[in-house]
Amino acid sequence: MGVLIGILITFLVIILVLYLVQRLPLDARARQIAQIIVIIIGIISLLKYLAVF
């Protein structure tokens, strides 16, 4: 049960950070790079919960 809560919290944090990146006053290219970085970090965090790493 703790793993599911951790995954849910991680997913919600990823969504929140992506929303905040969207609101930053950046040009489209920098915003896209920031979103890709956040998604990669989020996937690595989720894989950590699934005991892949």
C-alpha positions in Angstrom: 0.0 0.0 0.0 2.9 2.3 0.7 4.3 1.9 -2.7 0.9 2.9 -4.3 0.8 6.1 -2.2 4.4 6.9 -3.2 3.6 6.4 -6.8 0.5 8.6 -6.6 2.4 11.4 -4.8 5.2 11.2 -7.3 2.7 11.4 -10.2 0.9 14.4 -8.6 4.2 16.2 -8.1 5.1 15.6 -11.8 1.8 17.0 -12.9 2.2 20.1 -10.6 5.7 20.8 -11.8 4.7 20.5 -15.5 1.9 23.0 -14.8 4.3 25.4 -13.1 6.8 25.0 -16.0 3.9 25.8 -18.4 3.3 29.1 -16.5 7.0 30.3 -16.7 7.7 33.2 -19.0 10.0 31.2 -21.3 10.1 30.9 -25.0 8.6 27.7 -26.5 11.9 25.9 -27.0 13.1 26.4 -23.4 9.7 25.4 -22.1 9.8 22.2 -24.1 13.3 21.3 -22.8 12.2 21.9 -19.2 9.1 19.7 -19.7 11.2 16.9 -21.2 13.6 17.1 -18.2 10.8 17.0 -15.7 9.2 14.0 -17.5 12.6 12.1 -17.5 13.1 12.8 -13.8 9.6 11.7 -13.1 9.9 8.5 -15.0 13.1 7.7 -13.2 11.4 8.4 -9.8 8.5 6.1 -10.7 10.9 3.3 -11.8 12.6 3.7 -8.5 9.3 2.9 -6.7 8.8 -0.1 -8.9 12.2 -1.4 -7.8 13.8 -1.3 -11.2 16.7 0.8 -9.9 
